[in-house]
Amino acid sequence: VLSSLISSHAGRMLSRLRSARVVANHGKKFVRHLSSEPGLKEVFASKIPIWQKEIKELKTLYGDKILGTCTVEQAYGGMRSVKSMVYETSLLDPVEGIRFRGLTIPECQVQLPKAPGGQEPLPEALLWLLLTGDVPSDAQVQGLIKDMNARAPVPEWIEKTVLNFPKDLHPMTQFSMAILACQKESNFAAAYAKGMKKNEYWDHTYEDMLTCIARLPRIAALIYRNVFKNGDILPAVHDKDMSANFTEMLGMKDPMFAELMRLYLCIHSDHEGGNVSAHTCHLVGSALSDTYLSLSASMNGLAGPLHGLANQEVLKFIKDFKEDMGSAPLTEEAVKAQCWKVLNSGRVIPGYGHAVLRKTDPRYTCQAEFAKKHIKDDEMVKLVQMICQVAPGVLTEHGKTKNPWPNVDAHSGVLLVHYGMTEEEFFTVMFGVGRALGVLPMLTISRALGFSLERPKSLTTSSIKKTMEIMYPHGHA
């Protein structure tokens, strides 16, 4: 019944969008860029009944079949590799790496629209791909950019709230709190309070998604300028693509930094659904918490040292590594000796290894390629590249790392520093701006497909022990 209701609503929505591309948001109207090609919401609405039919047929044919199992070790080990979650926007292969709707990072770099004269995909183009599964045209992406720029101005009271945060409050805490403050503007929350039908959930979630993502660069820039630039706030910019707007509001003038930011936001957007930030957004959203509540919770997970904060930790490590090497020449032998010195002291080499990947992270590779193209004679970049050549062998010989290959965090910090972004405490905020491009489209898809409240079964240690003793009375050989 719900499926037919949502399909009916999607059909009516599609008809309305074809005749007038105007949406309301708390009394405001965002007029979509008129184009002969369908806009993002129109394309998404057309996909919903197709996906519903596919899932219905899948459940009819295989609904009672076992998808995977969970061992006792996995139950205690963070549920790693337990197949129990549907997440449509990306899939992570242990060897191949991440695919966004089936496309690898190099394929995205080739196929997705770019800024004029640019080589990296526009984040707005990736947003379109993740939400619909389609590669958009240049005209469609430009229409989306215009729509998002119309939504981007942050209400004055929210700006004042952000600027009143204590400057010694960690930027990620401020970012999460600012997103929560935006919840007052939620379309979904307002519509739910008034009473709306289930087949309308996705519509209001879509509006919140696009408005929230559009405002994140301004919120992040306010935090950066207030904390690190003595409160010297630059004017809001809403007339370019998301990355160019963001970097200009940060105060970064080099156009190559905007190009780096396009790549940075894209590769940090999504990494399938099991990681902490993606799973948190999915879990909180399953309770029908709106976009802002769900994303704020997601950012709290991203702020953890074992997740997004790792990029900040890696840069600190690289700086200390370089300082500890002193005047030693940058050779493989010197770097190898320093790696062993770190490991023998009981410390780790951050930026290496991954919970799923068993090869070099493609997100690392594309950043290394960016550096080779655009950055010359940077000592920190050279050091990172040298560590990448040496560390896998050292870690393999050390024998305590399942995956000795570099991940996304190993390279991102030194690229940002090269262009003048030296404040590592802000790095995870930029990661968060990118991550919203992945988790919020999935939240919108969840609403459209009527995904259920997430409620896995938990067990106590005593219940696990009792079950195992019954199943294996003579022990498990």
C-alpha positions in Angstrom: 0.0 0.0 0.0 2.7 2.4 1.0 4.6 1.6 -2.3 1.5 2.4 -4.4 0.9 5.6 -2.4 4.5 6.8 -2.9 4.4 5.9 -6.6 1.2 7.8 -7.0 2.6 10.8 -5.2 5.8 10.6 -7.3 3.8 10.6 -10.5 1.8 13.7 -9.4 5.0 15.4 -8.3 6.6 14.6 -11.7 3.6 16.2 -13.5 3.7 19.3 -11.3 7.5 19.7 -11.8 7.2 19.5 -15.6 4.7 22.4 -15.6 6.3 24.6 -12.9 9.7 24.2 -11.2 9.0 26.2 -8.1 9.3 24.8 -4.5 8.2 26.4 -1.2 10.4 26.4 1.9 9.0 28.0 5.0 7.2 30.6 2.9 10.2 31.2 0.6 10.3 30.1 -3.0 13.2 28.8 -4.9 12.7 29.1 -8.6 14.5 26.3 -10.4 16.7 27.1 -13.4 14.6 26.6 -16.5 16.0 24.2 -18.9 14.8 21.9 -21.7 16.3 19.1 -19.7 14.6 17.7 -16.5 15.9 19.0 -13.2 17.2 16.9 -10.3 13.9 16.6 -8.4 12.1 15.6 -11.6 14.6 12.9 -12.4 14.6 11.6 -8.9 10.8 11.5 -8.8 10.8 9.4 -12.0 13.2 6.9 -10.5 11.2 6.2 -7.3 8.6 3.8 -8.8 11.3 1.9 -10.8 13.3 1.3 -7.6 10.2 0.4 -5.7 9.3 -2.2 -8.3 12.8 -3.7 -8.3 12.9 -4.0 -4.5 9.4 -5.5 -4.3 10.4 -8.1 -6.8 13.6 -8.8 -5.0 11.8 -9.3 -1.7 9.2 -11.5 -3.3 11.8 -13.8 -4.9 14.4 -13.8 -2.1 12.8 -12.3 1.0 13.4 -15.4 3.1 16.9 -16.2 1.8 20.0 -15.7 4.0 22.1 -12.7 2.9 25.0 -13.3 5.3 25.9 -14.5 8.8 27.4 -13.0 11.9 30.1 -14.8 14.0 30.7 -14.2 17.7 34.0 -12.5 16.7 32.1 -10.1 14.4 29.5 -9.3 17.1 32.4 -8.2 19.4 34.4 -6.7 16.6 32.2 -3.8 15.5 30.0 -5.9 13.2 32.7 -5.6 10.4 31.6 -7.2 7.2 28.2 -8.2 8.5 25.8 -7.8 5.6 22.7 -6.4 7.1 22.2 -2.9 5.6 20.9 -1.5 2.3 22.8 1.6 1.1 22.3 2.5 -2.5 24.7 5.4 -3.3 28.1 3.7 -3.1 29.7 0.3 -2.7 33.2 -0.5 -1.4 35.2 -3.4 -2.8 38.2 -4.5 -0.7 40.4 -4.6 -3.7 38.9 -2.2 -6.2 37.9 0.5 -3.7 34.9 2.8 -3.8 32.4 3.0 -6.6 29.8 5.8 -6.7 26.7 4.3 -8.3 28.9 1.9 -10.1 31.6 4.4 -11.2 35.2 4.4 -9.9 36.9 7.7 -8.9 38.8 7.8 -12.2 35.6 7.2 -14.1 33.9 10.0 -12.2 36.8 12.3 -13.1 36.2 11.5 -16.7 32.4 11.4 -17.0 31.1 14.0 -14.5 30.8 17.7 -15.6 33.5 20.0 -14.5 34.0 23.7 -13.9 35.1 25.7 -17.0 38.8 24.9 -17.6 38.8 22.4 -14.7 39.8 18.7 -14.6 38.0 17.6 -11.4 34.3 16.7 -11.1 31.9 19.2 -9.7 30.5 18.1 -6.3 27.1 19.1 -7.6 27.5 16.6 -10.4 28.4 13.9 -7.9 25.3 14.8 -5.8 23.2 14.3 -8.9 24.9 10.9 -9.6 24.5 9.7 -6.0 20.8 10.6 -5.8 19.6 9.4 -9.2 22.3 6.9 -10.5 22.6 9.0 -13.6 25.5 11.1 -15.0 24.0 14.6 -15.5 24.6 16.9 -18.4 26.4 20.2 -18.1 23.1 22.1 -18.4 21.5 20.0 -15.6 24.5 20.6 -13.3 24.4 24.3 -14.0 20.6 24.3 -13.2 21.4 22.5 -9.9 24.1 25.1 -9.1 21.6 27.9 -9.6 19.1 26.2 -7.4 21.6 25.6 -4.6 22.9 29.2 -4.8 19.3 30.4 -4.3 19.1 28.3 -1.2 22.6 29.1 0.2 22.0 32.3 2.2 22.1 31.5 5.9 19.5 33.2 8.1 21.0 36.1 10.0 20.1 34.6 13.4 22.0 31.4 12.5 25.1 33.4 11.5 25.0 35.3 14.8 24.6 32.0 16.7 27.7 30.6 15.0 29.8 33.8 15.6 28.8 33.6 19.3 30.3 30.2 19.9 33.4 30.2 22.1 36.5 30.3 19.8 38.2 27.6 21.8 35.3 25.2 21.1 36.5 22.6 18.6 35.4 23.5 15.0 33.7 20.1 14.6 31.6 20.7 17.7 30.7 24.1 16.4 29.8 22.6 13.0 27.5 20.0 14.5 25.8 22.7 16.7 25.3 25.0 13.8 23.6 22.2 11.8 21.4 21.6 14.7 20.5 25.3 14.9 19.4 25.1 11.2 16.8 22.5 12.3 14.4 25.3 13.0 14.3 25.8 9.2 13.4 22.1 8.5 10.7 21.6 5.9 10.2 18.0 7.0 9.8 18.8 10.7 7.3 21.6 9.9 5.3 19.4 7.6 5.4 16.4 10.0 4.1 18.6 12.9 1.2 19.7 10.7 0.5 16.2 9.6 1.6 14.8 6.2 1.2 11.5 4.4 3.9 9.0 4.2 4.2 9.3 0.5 5.1 13.0 1.0 8.1 12.3 3.3 10.7 12.2 0.5 9.5 15.5 -1.0 10.2 17.5 2.2 13.4 15.5 2.9 14.6 16.4 -0.6 14.0 20.1 0.1 15.9 19.9 3.4 18.7 18.0 1.8 19.4 20.5 -0.9 19.0 23.5 1.4 21.2 22.0 4.0 24.0 21.1 1.6 23.8 24.5 0.0 24.3 26.3 3.3 27.1 24.2 4.7 30.0 26.0 3.0 28.9 29.3 4.5 28.5 27.8 8.0 31.9 26.2 7.7 33.5 29.4 6.4 32.0 31.4 9.3 33.6 29.0 11.8 36.9 29.1 10.1 37.1 32.9 9.8 35.8 33.4 13.4 38.2 30.9 15.0 41.3 31.2 13.0 41.1 34.7 11.4 40.2 36.8 14.4 36.6 37.1 13.5 37.3 38.8 10.2 34.2 37.5 8.4 34.2 37.7 4.6 31.0 38.4 2.6 28.8 35.5 1.6 29.4 34.3 -2.0 26.6 32.5 -3.8 27.3 33.0 -7.5 29.7 30.2 -8.4 29.9 26.5 -7.9 29.9 25.1 -4.4 33.7 24.7 -4.2 34.5 28.1 -5.6 32.0 29.8 -3.3 33.4 27.9 -0.3 37.1 28.7 -0.9 36.4 32.4 -1.6 34.5 32.6 1.7 37.4 30.9 3.5 39.6 33.6 2.0 41.6 31.4 -0.3 42.2 33.1 -3.6 44.2 30.5 -5.6 41.9 29.0 -8.2 43.8 25.7 -7.9 42.7 25.5 -4.3 39.1 25.6 -5.6 40.0 22.9 -8.0 41.5 20.8 -5.2 38.3 21.4 -3.1 36.2 20.0 -5.9 38.2 16.8 -5.8 38.4 16.8 -2.0 34.6 17.2 -1.5 33.9 14.5 -4.0 36.2 11.8 -2.7 35.1 12.5 0.9 31.4 12.3 0.1 30.5 8.6 0.5 32.2 5.3 1.4 29.2 2.9 1.5 26.9 2.8 4.5 28.8 0.9 7.2 31.2 3.7 8.3 30.4 5.6 11.4 29.1 8.9 9.8 27.1 7.2 7.1 25.6 4.6 9.4 24.8 7.2 12.1 22.9 9.4 9.6 21.1 6.3 8.3 20.2 5.1 11.8 19.1 8.4 13.2 17.1 9.2 10.0 15.3 5.8 10.3 13.5 7.2 13.3 12.1 10.0 11.0 14.5 12.5 12.5 14.8 15.2 9.9 17.9 16.0 7.7 19.5 18.4 10.2 19.1 16.1 13.2 20.5 13.2 11.2 23.4 15.1 9.7 24.4 16.7 13.1 24.5 13.2 14.6 26.6 12.0 11.6 29.1 14.8 12.1 29.5 13.9 15.8 30.6 10.4 14.6 32.9 11.9 12.0 34.6 13.9 14.7 36.0 10.8 16.3 39.7 10.1 16.1 39.1 6.7 14.5 37.0 8.3 11.7 37.2 11.8 10.2 39.5 13.3 12.8 42.2 11.0 11.5 43.1 13.5 8.7 43.9 16.0 11.4 46.0 13.5 13.3 47.9 12.4 10.2 49.1 16.0 9.5 50.3 16.3 13.1 52.1 13.0 12.7 53.8 14.2 9.4 55.0 17.4 11.0 56.4 15.5 14.0 58.0 12.9 11.7 59.7 15.6 9.7 60.9 17.5 12.8 62.2 14.3 14.4 64.2 13.5 11.2 66.0 16.8 11.7 68.5 17.6 9.0 68.7 14.1 7.7 68.3 14.0 3.9 65.0 12.8 2.5 66.1 9.3 1.4 64.3 6.0 1.5 66.8 4.8 4.1 66.3 7.8 6.4 62.5 7.5 6.1 62.6 3.8 6.7 64.6 4.3 9.8 62.2 6.9 11.1 59.2 4.6 10.4 60.9 1.9 12.5 61.7 4.4 15.2 58.0 5.3 15.4 56.8 1.6 15.5 59.5 0.5 18.0 58.3 3.3 20.4 54.9 1.7 20.5 53.2 4.3 18.3 51.4 3.8 15.0 51.9 5.2 11.5 48.5 6.9 10.9 47.0 7.1 7.4 47.7 3.5 6.6 45.3 0.6 6.7 41.5 0.5 6.4 38.7 -1.6 7.9 37.6 -2.9 4.5 40.2 -2.0 1.8 43.1 -4.3 1.1 45.0 -2.2 -1.3 46.0 1.5 -1.8 42.9 3.6 -1.3 41.9 5.1 -4.7 41.1 8.3 -2.8 44.8 8.5 -1.9 45.8 7.8 -5.4 43.8 10.6 -7.0 45.2 13.1 -4.5 48.8 11.9 -5.2 48.1 12.4 -8.9 46.7 15.9 -8.3 50.0 16.7 -6.4 52.1 15.4 -9.3 50.2 17.6 -11.8 50.0 20.8 -9.9 52.5 20.9 -7.0 56.3 21.1 -7.4 59.1 21.4 -4.8 57.0 21.0 -1.7 58.9 19.3 1.0 55.9 18.0 2.9 54.3 16.6 -0.2 57.6 14.9 -1.1 57.8 13.4 2.4 54.3 12.0 2.2 55.1 10.4 -1.2 58.4 9.0 0.3 56.6 7.5 3.3 54.1 6.0 0.9 56.9 4.2 -0.9 58.5 2.9 2.3 55.8 2.4 4.9 54.0 -0.5 3.3 57.1 -2.6 3.4 57.9 -1.6 7.0 54.4 -2.3 8.2 54.3 -5.7 6.4 57.6 -6.7 8.1 56.3 -5.4 11.4 53.4 -7.9 11.0 50.7 -6.1 12.9 48.8 -4.4 10.1 46.3 -6.4 7.8 46.4 -3.6 5.2 49.7 -1.7 5.0 48.6 0.6 2.2 47.9 4.3 2.4 44.3 5.6 2.9 42.6 8.9 2.1 44.0 10.6 5.2 47.6 10.0 4.3 47.7 12.7 1.7 44.9 15.2 2.2 46.5 17.3 4.9 49.7 18.3 3.1 47.7 19.3 0.0 45.6 21.6 2.1 48.7 23.0 3.8 50.4 23.7 0.4 47.6 26.1 -0.5 47.6 27.9 2.8 45.0 25.9 4.8 47.3 25.2 7.8 44.8 24.9 10.6 44.4 21.1 10.9 41.6 21.4 13.5 39.4 22.6 10.6 40.2 19.7 8.3 37.4 17.5 9.5 34.9 20.3 9.0 35.7 20.3 5.3 35.5 16.5 5.4 32.0 17.0 6.9 30.9 19.4 4.1 31.9 16.7 1.6 30.3 13.8 3.6 26.9 15.5 3.5 27.0 15.1 -0.3 26.8 11.3 0.2 24.8 10.7 3.4 21.9 13.1 2.7 21.0 11.8 -0.8 20.9 8.3 0.8 18.6 9.7 3.6 16.3 11.1 0.8 16.3 7.7 -1.0 15.4 6.0 2.3 12.4 8.3 2.7 11.3 7.7 -0.9 11.6 3.9 -0.6 10.0 3.7 2.8 12.9 2.1 4.6 12.1 0.8 8.1 13.2 1.9 11.5 16.6 0.3 12.1 16.4 -2.0 15.1 19.0 -4.9 15.1 18.9 -7.5 17.9 21.5 -7.1 20.6 22.8 -9.9 22.9 24.5 -10.0 26.3 27.8 -11.9 26.8 26.0 -14.4 29.0 23.3 -15.0 26.4 26.0 -15.6 23.7 27.8 -18.0 26.0 24.7 -19.9 26.8 23.7 -20.2 23.1 27.1 -21.4 22.2 27.2 -24.0 25.0 23.8 -25.4 23.8 24.9 -25.4 20.1 28.4 -26.9 20.9 28.0 -28.9 24.1 31.4 -30.6 23.5 33.2 -27.5 22.4 33.9 -26.2 18.9 36.6 -28.1 17.1 
